[in-house]
Amino acid sequence: MKPSEPGTEPTLLQAASDSKSMTLRDEASPPERRSVPDGYELGVLLGRGGMGEVMLATDSEIGRQVAIKRIRGDLGTMAEARFLREAQIQARLDHPAIVPVHQIGRDPDGRPFFTMKRVTGTTLESTIQNASPQQLLRTFVDVCLAIDFAHSRGIVHRDLKPANIMLGDFGEVYVLDWGLARVLDEAEDTQTAFAKVPTDSGQTEVGSLLGTPGYMSPEQVRGESVGAATDVYALGSILFELLTHEALHPRGAAAISATLQRPTVAPSERKRDVPPELCIATQDALADVPGERPTARVLADRVQKYLDGDRDLERRRVLAAAQLAAAREALDADDRGLAMQTAGRALALDPESHDAAQILTSLTLEPPVKNPPELAAHLAAEDLIVSRRQWRQVALAWIAFYVPLPLMLVAGVRDPLQLVAFYTPVTVSFLLACYWTKYGRPRHVVSMICAIASMVALSRLLGPFILVPTILGVMANGFLSYPTHIRRPSVPIALLVGGFLLIVGLEEIGVLARTWTLVGNALVSQSAFINFEGTIGSVILIGANALVILVCALFARSIAASRWEANRKLEIQAWHLRKLVPA
């Protein structure tokens, strides 16, 4: 085994550790010089703890590599008894997830040792942040089954934690460090002569407590008698960490008070997207009362059912009902966002929930009486996009007024000032449309005043009854397509109708030169500044009307296409949402 790089977790080449977490090989502290057990050739130091060390060795007879764990120094008979007891307990547990013990004996100096299978891999603690949730949960199931096997043999581990679980290089899972294990049918005091207290670093030191704070059960912290449920609490703590990537309790001594004050914490409090069935399984394993915790086998089965997709349907329906009730409460409080979230969770838990689907569908399809601020901001942004698109079409429409200018110059301009007066509001309206196309936020009243001024000037060209009413009607259609005017249509209607009446009225009172008269059954209209005599006049008149028809058609099509696309999207979304409702 090579020393690990700074900031990384070591890859342990050991089967189990002793009373203190095994340290990495340190060239400055070589293995203790002592006699070699008969039949073995010693190799490098793999790990070292407070009471023992693990060496790589080769079995001389069969040529396989093993790990030899031997006691360090002369620690007395109590230490030797505990060392041998650990080996004997581990040897009893013939399970694929527990490293097998090959031999227990004494070296030529009379000191005890035992040999184990040599395993390679990394600890669960160092892989939590990088492994996939499925891989972590599969590992957890294997650990639960190994612990259930130990419980069936009357043995409790008492120091389960991610650092004591190894993931082998070839998919194996091993539960390590059985130094604190208790045989339930043996007297308590014969097993606690070397009690261990973990330090802030997570290592387990000699002291008065048995286990690692943060993974110890409440009864273990209080120094009470422990049983299989103690290991289940530790398994719950591990599962909590796998689901949230956070430790259940703080590290070190602070974990003692945290365990006693609040032993049970829902993983969803730290991470909202924890699956409900795993959240409940974790809470059950962390129950304060030992008798209320499931067995390790039941806990493994519940996690495996989640992995297999065979979830507890009845439990999910109960959870769905709670979420549905929360959705209705949120709906009564007019909190549509929370109502949609909780109704969505209820539907995810119980896809056949007709009530949850109805709430979700109605909230999606039926607009609120008052839009929430977030929705209002979103709608304003969408209105701005539509506004820019429409003002682009308006800018193109104003350009069309320049098309007949060459023909009018050819026909002859009687009053150049009136021609300038006609194109001045047209040019201003065009520039405003370009500005609002880029920046949005149009001032519609300003735009309508400019449009009316343009129509007053246009009436000087052909009179108030030719082209002017048609163009004002197109403008009315455009202005009324904006959301603000849909809700308050009176302003654009009044201004545009008033603009037309203003033109007629100004001519009637003599402010503007009269451009039209009724002769018998004929309406005679004349231009105030352009000569319309001959063929060129007919061309201008026909072309202008054709141009107005074309611009009106294109503008109407743009508005209709925009609405058609929006309605089509809404209908498609509504159709999909209606499919959420169970048949």
N, C-alpha and C positions, 0 to 999 in steps of 0.2 A: 504493500500500500504506500502510495506517495503522499507527502503532506499536501493539504489542500491549499489553493491560492487564497490570498486574503479576500474576505467578503463572501466566500463560498462555503457551502456545507460540506463536511468531509464525506468521503465514500468509505464507509466502515467495512472492514474485512473481518467480521467477527460474527459469532452466532448469538452471543448474549453478553451482557456486561455484568459487572459485579456491583457492589453497593454504591459505587460512584461512577458516573458516566465515563466511559472509556475515553482516554485522551489519544490524540494522534501520535504517530511515531515521531519521536524527537531525537535527532542524531546526537544532541548534547546529553541525552539521558538514555544510554543503552540499556538493554534488558539486564536484570540482575544476574550476575555470574553464579551459576550453581550447576549441580549435576543434571544430566539429561536423562529423562525417563527411558527405561530400556525399550528398545525397538523403534525409537524415533530419532530423526535427524532434525534439529531445530533450524528454523530459518529466521526471517526478520520479525521484529516486533510489530504487531498489528494494532494493539491498543493497551492502555494502562489505566487502572482505576486506583482508588484509595486502598484496596485490599488485595487486588490481584492484577495479573497482566495476561494478555492473550498473545501467543506466538504462533507464527506459521510453522508447520512441521510436516515432515514426510514420514509416513508409516513405512519402515524399512522392509517389512514382510510383503506387503501387497503393493507398495509404490504409490499410494494415493496421498494427496495433500490433505491435511486436517488442520484444525485450529486447536491448540492446547491452551487451556486456561489453568493457571497455577497460582497458588497463594504467594504473596510477597512477604518475605521476612518471617520473623517469628511473632505472630499476632496472638498466640495463645490457643488453648483448646476450644474456647467458645467460638473464636473466629474460624477455626478449622471445622468445627461441627456445623456452623452455618454455611461454610463454603461447600461442604459435602452435601448438606441438605439441599442447597440450590441445585447441585448436579443431580441428586436423586429425584427431586421433583420434576426437573426438566426431562429426565430419562423416562419418567412414567408417562409422559405425554407424547404418545406416538401419533403425531398428526402432521400433515404436509406443511402447515404454517408454523410449526414449532421445530426449531433446529434440533435434529436428533443427537443424542449423546452416544458415542461409540464405546468409551471405556472410562472407568473411574479407578484411580489407583494412587500409589505414592511413588515418588522418585527415589533414587538411591539414598538421598538425604532424609527420607521419611516424610517429606512434605506432600500434601495431597495435590492431585491434579485431575482434570478430566479432559477428554478429547471429544471434539464435536465436528460435525460437517463444516467444511470451510465454505462460507457463502460470500458473495460479492454483490454489491448494490449500493443504494442510497436510502436515507431515511425518508419517511413520509413527511416529516417536518420540512425538509429541504425541497420537496416537490409540490407542496400545496399551491403555491402561487403560479406554477407553470403547467401543471397537469390539467387535463380536461375534466369537467365535472363527472362524466361517466366513468373515467378511469379511477378517480378518487372514490366514487361510490362503490365501484366493484371491489376495490381494495378494502374498503370499510366492511363490506359483506364478508369477505374472507377472514378479516380480523374477528368479526363477531362470531363466526362459526368456530374459529380456533378457541376463542374464549368460552363459548358454549361447551365445547369438548372438554376444556379444563374444568369447567363447573360440573360436568357430568362425572368427572373423576374426583370431585370434592376438593378442587384447588381453586383459589382466588388469587389473581395476579397482584392487585393492589397498587400497581404503579404504571397503569396504561397511559400513554401519551404518544403524540406523533414521533417523538425522538426515539421511542422504543419499538417502532414498527419499521421494518426494512422492506424495500421493494427490490427484489432480485433483478439481476441483469437480464434474465430470461423469463420475466413475468411472474416469478415466485413472490409470495408475500410471507414474511416471517414476523412473529411476535417475539421480541427480545426481552432480556433482563428479567429473569424470574427470581432475582435475589430477594425480593420482598414477598414472594408468594406465600400464601397461608394454606395449610391443609386443614380443612374445616373440622375434621374429627380429631385433631390434635389439640392439646392444651394451648391456650393463647400465650402464656408466659414463656413457653419454650420456643416461641417463634419471634419474639420481639427483643431478644437480647441485644441485637444490633439494629435498633430502630433507626430510620433514616429521615432526615429533613431536607427537602430540596432548597437550594439557594436561589437568589434572584436570576441566575443564569439558567436555571432549569435543572441543574445537577442535583443529585440526591446525596445529602451528607449524613454522617452519623449524628443522631440527635434523639428527639423524643417523638416526633411525628413520623408516620409511615406513609410515604407517597410524595407526590409533587403538587404543591399548591396550584390551583387553577384547574386541576383534573381530579383532585380528591373530592369525595362525596361529603355532604355535611356531617354525616355520622363519623366519617373518618377523621374530619377536622376536630370534632368534639372528643375524639379518643374513645368512642364507643365500639362495641363489638361490630365487626363487619362481616359481610357475606357476599354472595354472588351479585346482589344489587349494587354493591360498591363499584364493581367493575362496570356495570351497566351505566352508572352515572358518568364514569370516565369515558365510556364509549359515546354517551350523549354529548359530552364536552368536545370530543374529537369530531363528531358529526357536525356540531355547531361550527367548528372552525373550518371544516371542509366546505360547508355551505356558504359561509360569509367571508372566509379568508381573514377572519379576526378571531382572536382568542376570546373565549367566553368570559373569563375573569382576568384581571390584570396580573402581570407576572410578579413573582416574589411574594413577600409577606403580605402585601395588600390583597392577595387572592384569598387569604384566610377569612378576613372580615367580609369580603364580597361574597364568598360562598355561603357564609352564615346568614348574611342580610338578604340576599336575593339569589337563591340557588337555581331558580328556574327563569330562563330568559328565552323569549321566542326569537329564532333567527331572523324573522321578518322585521324585527325592530332595528336590526343593523343593515339588512339588505332586503328591499321590498319585493324583489322578484323571486324569492325562495318558494319553490312549489309547496302548496298548502299541506299536502300529505307528509312531506319531509319535515316541514315546520312542526307539525303536530307530533310526529314520531320523535323528534328531538326534544320537544317539551315533555313528552311522557317519560323519556329516558332520564330527564333532569328533574323529575319529581322530587320534592323535599322528603317525602315519606318513602323509605325503601320499598315497602310493600306495594306501592302504587306504580313502581317501575316495571316495564315488561322484562322478560328474560332476554338474554343475548340472542337466542334463536328467533324469538318473535321480532326483535328489532331488525335482525338480518333479513327476515322474511318480508317485512314491510318495505325496506329499502329495495330488496330484490323485485318486489311487485312493482315498485315505481319504475325500476330499470326495464322490466318486462312489459310495461304499459298496462299491466293488470291492476289498475288502481282501485282503491276502496270506493266503489260507486256511492254507497250509502253515506259514507263520511263526506264525500264530495258534494252530495246533495244538501247535507246539513250546512256545509260551508257556503254553498251557493245560496241557500235560503237566507243566511246571515248577510251576505253581500246584497241580495235583492232587497232585504229590509233597509239596509243602509242606503241603497239607491232611492227607495221611496222617500226616506227621510230627507235626503239631499234634494229630491224633487220638490218636496213640500217647502223646503227652505229656499227654493229658487236657485240652488247651486247646480247648474246644468253640467258643469265640468266634472264635479265629483259624482253626480248622478250617472253620467256616461261611463266613468271609470269603474264604479262599483257594479253597474249593470253589465258592463263588459266582462268583469271578473266572474260575476254570477253565471254568465253564459259560457265562459271558458270552463268553469267547474262543472256545469250541467248543460251541455249543448241542447238538451231537450226542454229547457226551461222556456215555456211560451211567454211567461210574464216578463222575464228578463229581456227576451228578444223584442217584445212589444215596446218596452220602455226605451230600449236602445234605438229601435227603428223610429219611434215617434219623436224622440229627441233629435234624431238626425234629419228627419223629413219636415218637422214642424218648426218654423222659426220662433225664437223666444219673443215675448212681449217687449222686453228691453234687452238689447244685446249686451253681453258682458264686455268689459273694456278690451280684453284681448281680441275678441271677435270683431268688435267695432273697429279696432285698429287694422285688422286684416281686411275687412270689407272696404275701409277707406283706401288701403293700398291697391286693392283690386279695382275700385272705382277710378283711381288715378291712371291705372294702365289702360282701362277702357277709354277714359277721357283723352289721353294722348293719341290713341288710335283714331278716335273720331275727329280730333282737331287736325290730324294729318289729312283726312279727307276734306275737311273744311278749307284748309290751305290750298289744296288742289282745285277746289270749286272756285275760289277767288281768282286763281290764275286764269280760269276760263274767261273771265271778263276782259282779259287782254287780247284774246284771240281776234275779235272783230276790229281792234284798233287800226290795223293797216288799211282795212276796207273803208273805215270811216274817214281816214285821212285822204284816201283816194277820192271818195265821194265829195269831200269838201267840208271844211269846218267853218261855219259862219261865226261862231263865237268861241275862240280858243279858251277863254276864261271858264266857260261852262264845261268844256271838256276837261280842263284841269280840276274843276270843282267835282266832276263825276269820278275821276280816277284817284283823287286824294283820299276819300273814305274807303275806296276799294283797296288802295295800297296799305292804309293803316290796318284795315281788317285782315289783310293777308299777313302782314308782319306780326300782328297779335296772334293769329292762328299758328304761325311758325314758332313763336315764343312759347305758347301754351303746349304745343306739340312736344317741345323739349323739356319744359319745366313743370307742366301741369298746373293745377290750382287756378283755373281760368276765372275771370271776373265776367260772368255771363251778362250782367246789366251793361257793362261797358261794351261788350261785343254786340249786344242787341242795339245799342244806341248807334254804334258805327254802322251796323247793317241797315238800320232805318235811314241814316244819312246817305248811305249808298243808294238806297231805293228812291229817296227824294231826288238825288242826282240822276238816277236812271229814268225817272219819270220825265225828265227834260228831254230824253232821247226819243221816246216813242209815246209818251203820255202815260197816265196812271193806270190805264186798263189793259195795256199790252206788256207782257212779261212780268211786270211788278207784282201783281197778285200771286202769280205762279211761284215766283222766287220767294216771296214772303211765306207762302204755304210750305215750301221745302224747308225754309229756315225754322218755321214753327215745328215741323216734324223733327228736325235735328235737335233743337233746344229741349223739346219735351221728352227726348230719349235719355236725358241725363237724370240720374236718381233724384237729385235735389228738386228738379222741376216736375218729376213724376208725382212727388208728394205735394208740391205746391205749383200747379200748372197756371194759376191765375196771372202770375207776373209776366211770363213770356207771351201768353195769349193777349193780355191787355196791351203790352207794349207793341206787339206786331200789328194787331188790329188797329190800335191807336195810330201807329205809324202810317198805315194806309189812309185812314181818315184824315190824318194831318196833311198828307199830300193833296188830297182833293180839297180840303178846307182852305189851304194856302192859296190854291188857284182860285177858289170861289171868292175870297176876300181881296184878291188882287196882289197878294204878297209875291206870288210866283206868276209868271206869264202863263196864260191859259193855253193848254196843249190839246184840248179836245172840245168838240162841239157835237150836238145832235142835229142832223139835217134830215128832217122827215123821219124815216125809219133807219137812217144810216148814222153810224158813229164815225166821225171824222177825227183822226188823231194826227198831230203834226209834231215834228221835231223842233226843238228850240235852238239847236246849234249845229245840226248835220243836214246836208242836202240829200234827200231821198229820191231825187228825180232820176228817171231812167232805170236801166238794167241794174246798175250798181246798187241802187236803193232796194230793189227786189231781192238781190243776192244777200244784202245785209239783213233784211227782215227775215227771210227764210232761214238763213244760216243761224241767226241769233236764236230763233225759236227752236231749231234743231239742236243747237248747242245746249239750250236750257233743258230740253227733253233728255239729252244724253247725260248731262251732269246730274239731273234729278234722279234718273234711273240708277246711275252708278252710286250715288249717295244713299239712295233707298236700299240698294242691294247690300251695301256695306253694313248698314244698320241691321238689316234683316239677317244677313249671314252671321253677324256677331251674336245676335239673339238666338239664332238656330243652333249654333255651336254650343252656346251656354245651356240652352234647354236640353239639347241632346245629351250633354254630359250629365246634367242633373237626372234625366230619366234613366240613363244607364246606371248611375250610382243608386238611384232609388230602387231600381230592379234588383240590383245585387243586395241591397239592404233588406228588401222584402224577403229575400231568400233566407235571411237569418231567422225568420219566424218559422218554427217547426211546423210541418204540415199536420 
